[in-house]
Amino acid sequence: MEKIKNYRDKESSRVIGGLILVGVGAVLLLRNSGFFMPNWLFSWPMILILVGIYTGFKHNFKNNSWIIITGIGSFFLVSKFIPWLGLEPLFWPLAIIGLGLIFILRPKRDWTNFKNDDPNQSWRYTDTEGLSGAPNTVAPDASDYVVVESVFSGVNRNIVSKDFKGGHISSVFGGAKIDLSQADIKGQVVIKLDVVFGGIKLIIPPHWAVENQISGAFHGVDDKRSFNPSAAINPDKVLILKGSAVFGGVEIRSY
């Protein structure tokens, strides 16, 4: 059933992406044919709005990345073509307020719900990481589960659990470094990542397989692990990355 759902989602996103391209092409054709088209249709904020709408359809509007992208595009579109409103100086204050409201109003996470993501059906909540004004001291952490929220700060964690089960990492205008090089997993393990104007660095063993399911825009997920012939990828140890990223990046490395 999960494979069927994923297939339908991919088909839906393909159709939406195609419709957007057809629409853009039609507008360009009409303009080049002499029809009047408003300038705002060809501005960079409009590109952000289209990307946001596409991202929303692609993931059934289940994450906040499409709201952020569409909101940024809409703000600058209004600011560009109604300059007398003087909105540009308000962008960063409103952006910070908006991010704060997202953190406050998002539903309280029920950790038992993560069982739906864990093929081994063995999740348990073990630890949380509060906000910090400075990077945390790196010390061995034997927790099977990691929860990190980095907002305008840096967080370092060194996980050494031999039965690591995943977790949730968010980085907003901050950075997080999670060292899993001494950890071990069994089967498939899910880590949910939320990145907004931030970065997350994951250090994992070279023989783990990585499956990227992160959605978003203006982001990158780079697997920079060097090839090691003595550490072949083990298909029985799979790290699945889910979540969203907007104007942020995720970097994967190994020692």
RAFEN-V344062 format. One record per pair of residues at least 12 apart in sequence whose C-alpha atoms are under 10 Angstrom apart, sorted by sequence separation. I is the first residue (numbers start at 1). J is the second residue. D is the distance in whole Angstrom. If there is no record, write none. Layout:
I/J/D
I/J/D
//
This chain:
52/64/10
54/66/8
55/67/9
75/87/8
76/88/8
79/91/10
111/123/8
112/124/7
146/158/10
28/41/10
52/65/7
53/66/6
56/69/10
75/88/8
111/124/7
112/125/8
146/159/8
210/223/9
27/41/9
28/42/9
52/66/4
53/67/8
55/69/9
56/70/9
111/125/6
127/141/10
145/159/9
27/42/9
51/66/8
52/67/7
55/70/10
75/90/10
76/91/9
110/125/10
111/126/10
127/142/10
128/143/10
135/150/9
143/158/10
144/159/8
50/66/10
52/68/8
53/69/9
54/70/10
75/91/8
126/142/10
127/143/7
134/150/10
141/157/7
142/158/9
143/159/7
144/160/9
145/161/9
155/171/9
164/180/9
24/41/9
49/66/9
52/69/5
53/70/7
126/143/6
127/144/8
128/145/9
129/146/8
130/147/9
131/148/8
132/149/9
133/150/9
136/153/10
138/155/9
139/156/9
140/157/8
141/158/6
142/159/6
143/160/8
144/161/6
154/171/9
24/42/9
48/66/10
49/67/9
51/69/7
52/70/5
125/143/9
126/144/7
127/145/6
128/146/7
129/147/6
130/148/7
131/149/6
132/150/7
133/151/9
134/152/9
135/153/7
136/154/7
137/155/8
138/156/6
139/157/7
140/158/5
141/159/5
142/160/5
143/161/6
144/162/8
145/163/9
146/164/9
153/171/9
162/180/10
207/225/10
49/68/10
50/69/9
51/70/8
52/71/8
72/91/9
125/144/8
126/145/6
127/146/6
128/147/5
129/148/5
130/149/6
131/150/6
132/151/8
133/152/7
134/153/6
135/154/4
136/155/5
137/156/7
138/157/6
139/158/6
140/159/6
141/160/6
142/161/4
143/162/9
144/163/6
145/164/6
146/165/8
147/166/9
148/167/8
149/168/8
150/169/8
151/170/8
152/171/8
153/172/8
154/173/9
155/174/8
156/175/9
157/176/8
158/177/8
159/178/7
160/179/8
161/180/9
164/183/7
165/184/9
166/185/9
176/195/10
195/214/10
206/225/7
48/68/10
49/69/7
50/70/8
52/72/9
124/144/8
125/145/6
126/146/8
127/147/7
128/148/7
129/149/6
130/150/8
131/151/7
132/152/8
133/153/5
134/154/6
135/155/5
136/156/5
137/157/8
138/158/6
139/159/8
140/160/6
141/161/7
142/162/8
143/163/9
144/164/4
145/165/6
146/166/6
147/167/6
148/168/6
149/169/6
150/170/6
151/171/6
152/172/6
153/173/7
154/174/6
155/175/6
156/176/6
157/177/6
158/178/6
159/179/6
160/180/7
162/182/8
163/183/7
164/184/6
165/185/7
175/195/9
184/204/9
193/213/10
194/214/9
196/216/10
199/219/10
201/221/10
205/225/9
206/226/8
207/227/10
221/241/10
48/69/6
49/70/4
52/73/8
123/144/9
124/145/7
125/146/9
126/147/9
127/148/9
128/149/9
129/150/9
130/151/10
131/152/9
132/153/6
133/154/7
134/155/7
135/156/6
136/157/8
137/158/9
138/159/10
139/160/10
140/161/9
142/163/9
143/164/7
144/165/6
145/166/5
146/167/5
147/168/5
148/169/5
149/170/5
150/171/5
151/172/5
152/173/5
153/174/5
154/175/5
155/176/5
156/177/5
157/178/5
158/179/5
159/180/5
160/181/8
161/182/8
162/183/5
163/184/6
164/185/5
165/186/8
174/195/9
181/202/9
182/203/9
183/204/8
184/205/8
188/209/9
189/210/10
190/211/9
192/213/9
193/214/8
194/215/10
195/216/9
197/218/10
198/219/10
199/220/10
200/221/10
201/222/10
202/223/9
203/224/10
204/225/9
206/227/8
207/228/9
47/69/10
48/70/6
49/71/8
51/73/9
123/145/8
125/147/9
131/153/7
132/154/7
133/155/9
134/156/10
135/157/10
142/164/9
143/165/9
144/166/7
145/167/5
146/168/6
147/169/6
148/170/6
149/171/6
150/172/6
151/173/6
152/174/5
153/175/6
154/176/6
155/177/6
156/178/6
157/179/6
158/180/6
159/181/8
160/182/5
161/183/5
162/184/4
163/185/5
164/186/8
165/187/10
166/188/9
167/189/9
168/190/9
169/191/7
170/192/8
171/193/8
172/194/8
173/195/8
174/196/9
175/197/9
176/198/8
177/199/9
178/200/8
179/201/8
180/202/7
181/203/6
182/204/8
183/205/8
188/210/10
192/214/8
193/215/10
194/216/10
197/219/9
199/221/10
203/225/9
206/228/7
207/229/10
47/70/9
48/71/9
49/72/8
50/73/9
72/95/9
131/154/9
132/155/7
143/166/10
144/167/9
145/168/8
146/169/8
147/170/8
148/171/8
149/172/8
150/173/8
151/174/5
152/175/8
153/176/8
154/177/8
155/178/8
156/179/8
157/180/9
158/181/8
159/182/7
160/183/4
161/184/7
162/185/7
163/186/7
165/188/9
166/189/6
167/190/7
168/191/6
169/192/6
170/193/6
171/194/6
172/195/6
173/196/6
174/197/7
175/198/6
176/199/7
177/200/6
178/201/6
179/202/6
180/203/5
181/204/5
182/205/7
185/208/9
188/211/10
196/219/9
206/229/10
207/230/9
208/231/9
209/232/9
210/233/9
45/69/10
46/70/9
48/72/7
49/73/5
71/95/9
131/155/8
150/174/6
151/175/8
158/182/8
159/183/6
160/184/8
161/185/8
162/186/9
165/189/6
166/190/5
167/191/5
168/192/5
169/193/5
170/194/5
171/195/5
172/196/5
173/197/5
174/198/5
175/199/5
176/200/5
177/201/5
178/202/5
179/203/5
180/204/5
181/205/5
184/208/9
195/219/9
206/230/9
207/231/5
208/232/9
209/233/6
221/245/9
45/70/9
48/73/5
49/74/7
130/155/9
149/174/9
150/175/6
151/176/10
158/183/9
159/184/9
164/189/8
165/190/7
166/191/5
167/192/6
168/193/6
169/194/6
170/195/6
171/196/6
172/197/6
173/198/5
174/199/7
175/200/6
176/201/6
177/202/6
178/203/6
179/204/7
180/205/7
181/206/8
206/231/6
207/232/5
208/233/6
209/234/6
210/235/10
219/244/9
220/245/8
24/50/10
45/71/10
46/72/10
47/73/7
48/74/8
49/75/10
129/155/9
149/175/9
150/176/7
164/190/10
165/191/8
166/192/8
167/193/9
168/194/8
169/195/8
170/196/8
171/197/8
172/198/5
173/199/8
174/200/9
175/201/8
176/202/8
177/203/8
178/204/9
179/205/9
205/231/9
206/232/8
207/233/4
208/234/6
209/235/6
214/240/9
215/241/10
219/245/6
220/246/9
225/251/9
45/72/8
46/73/6
68/95/9
71/98/10
149/176/8
171/198/5
172/199/8
206/233/7
207/234/6
208/235/8
209/236/8
210/237/9
211/238/7
212/239/9
213/240/7
214/241/6
215/242/8
216/243/8
217/244/9
218/245/8
219/246/6
220/247/8
221/248/9
222/249/8
223/250/9
224/251/7
225/252/7
226/253/8
227/254/10
45/73/4
46/74/8
48/76/10
49/77/9
129/157/9
148/176/8
170/198/9
171/199/6
205/233/10
206/234/9
207/235/9
208/236/8
209/237/6
210/238/6
211/239/6
212/240/6
213/241/6
214/242/5
215/243/6
216/244/5
217/245/7
218/246/6
219/247/5
220/248/7
221/249/6
222/250/6
223/251/6
224/252/6
225/253/5
226/254/7
21/50/10
44/73/8
45/74/7
48/77/10
148/177/10
170/199/9
171/200/7
207/236/10
208/237/5
209/238/5
210/239/5
211/240/5
212/241/5
213/242/5
214/243/5
215/244/5
216/245/5
217/246/5
218/247/5
219/248/5
220/249/5
221/250/5
222/251/5
223/252/5
224/253/5
225/254/5
226/255/9
20/50/8
43/73/10
45/75/8
46/76/9
68/98/9
148/178/9
170/200/8
207/237/8
208/238/6
209/239/6
210/240/6
211/241/6
212/242/7
213/243/7
214/244/5
215/245/6
216/246/6
217/247/7
218/248/7
219/249/5
220/250/6
221/251/6
222/252/6
223/253/6
224/254/8
225/255/8
20/51/9
45/76/6
46/77/7
68/99/9
169/200/8
207/238/9
208/239/7
209/240/8
210/241/7
211/242/9
212/243/10
213/244/9
214/245/7
215/246/9
216/247/9
217/248/9
218/249/9
219/250/8
220/251/8
221/252/8
222/253/9
223/254/9
44/76/9
45/77/5
146/178/9
216/248/9
17/50/10
20/53/9
43/76/10
44/77/8
45/78/9
17/51/9
20/54/8
43/77/8
45/79/10
19/54/10
45/80/9
204/239/9
17/53/10
41/77/10
214/250/10
16/53/9
17/54/6
40/77/7
43/80/9
16/54/7
17/55/9
40/78/9
64/102/8
141/179/10
16/55/10
128/167/10
138/177/10
140/179/10
144/183/9
14/54/10
17/57/9
40/80/9
125/165/10
127/167/10
128/168/10
129/169/9
135/175/9
136/176/10
138/178/10
144/184/10
13/54/7
16/57/7
17/58/9
40/81/7
123/164/10
124/165/8
126/167/10
135/176/9
138/179/9
142/183/9
144/185/9
13/55/8
15/57/10
16/58/8
39/81/9
64/106/10
123/165/7
124/166/10
125/167/9
135/177/10
140/182/9
141/183/10
210/252/9
13/56/9
14/57/10
15/58/10
122/165/8
123/166/8
124/167/10
13/57/6
14/58/8
121/165/10
123/167/9
147/191/10
154/198/10
12/57/8
13/58/5
120/165/9
146/191/9
147/192/10
148/193/10
149/194/9
150/195/10
151/196/10
152/197/10
153/198/10
154/199/10
155/200/10
156/201/9
157/202/10
158/203/9
12/58/7
13/59/8
145/191/9
152/198/9
154/200/10
199/245/9
208/254/10
11/58/9
12/59/9
13/60/9
118/165/8
151/198/9
187/234/10
188/235/9
198/245/9
206/253/8
207/254/9
9/57/9
10/58/7
12/60/9
118/166/9
150/198/9
187/235/8
188/236/7
189/237/8
190/238/9
191/239/7
192/240/8
193/241/7
194/242/9
195/243/8
196/244/8
197/245/8
198/246/9
199/247/9
200/248/8
201/249/8
202/250/8
203/251/8
204/252/7
205/253/8
206/254/6
9/58/7
10/59/9
117/166/10
150/199/10
187/236/5
188/237/6
189/238/6
190/239/6
191/240/6
192/241/6
193/242/6
194/243/6
195/244/6
196/245/6
197/246/7
198/247/7
199/248/6
200/249/6
201/250/6
202/251/6
203/252/6
204/253/6
205/254/6
206/255/7
9/59/7
150/200/10
186/236/7
187/237/5
188/238/5
189/239/5
190/240/5
191/241/5
192/242/5
193/243/5
194/244/5
195/245/4
196/246/5
197/247/5
198/248/5
199/249/5
200/250/5
201/251/5
202/252/5
203/253/5
204/254/5
205/255/7
9/60/8
100/151/10
185/236/9
186/237/6
187/238/6
188/239/6
189/240/6
190/241/6
191/242/6
192/243/5
193/244/6
194/245/6
195/246/6
196/247/6
197/248/5
198/249/7
199/250/6
200/251/6
201/252/6
202/253/6
203/254/5
204/255/8
99/151/10
114/166/9
185/237/6
186/238/8
187/239/9
188/240/7
189/241/9
190/242/7
191/243/8
192/244/8
193/245/8
194/246/8
195/247/8
196/248/6
197/249/8
198/250/9
199/251/8
200/252/9
201/253/8
202/254/8
203/255/8
114/167/9
184/237/8
185/238/8
186/239/10
195/248/6
196/249/9
114/168/10
185/239/8
194/248/9
195/249/7
194/249/10
195/250/8
111/167/10
194/250/10
193/250/9
120/186/8
123/189/10
120/187/7
119/187/8
120/188/7
118/187/9
119/188/6
120/189/8
118/188/7
119/189/8
117/188/9
118/189/6
119/190/9
117/189/8
118/190/7
181/253/9
99/172/8
117/190/7
118/191/10
166/239/8
168/241/10
170/243/9
172/245/10
175/248/10
180/253/10
181/254/7
117/191/9
165/239/10
166/240/9
168/242/9
169/243/9
170/244/10
171/245/9
172/246/10
173/247/10
174/248/10
175/249/10
176/250/10
177/251/9
178/252/10
179/253/9
180/254/9
181/255/7
117/192/10
166/241/10
168/243/9
170/245/10
173/248/9
175/250/10
179/254/9
96/172/10
114/190/9
172/248/9
96/173/10
171/248/9
114/192/10
171/249/10
99/196/9
118/240/10
117/240/10
117/242/10
68/196/9
65/194/9
64/194/9
65/195/9
63/194/9
65/196/8
64/196/10
69/216/9
68/216/10
69/217/8
66/215/10
68/217/10
69/218/9
65/215/8
66/216/7
65/216/6
66/217/8
63/215/9
64/216/9
65/217/8
63/216/9
59/215/8
58/215/9
59/216/9
58/216/10
56/215/10
55/215/8
56/216/9
55/216/7
54/216/10
55/217/8
54/217/10
52/216/9
51/216/9
52/217/8
51/217/7
51/218/10
48/217/9
48/218/10
69/246/8
65/243/9
66/244/10
68/246/8
69/247/9
64/243/10
65/244/6
63/243/8
64/244/8
65/245/7
66/246/9
62/243/10
63/244/7
64/245/9
65/246/6
62/244/10
63/245/10
64/246/9
65/247/10
//
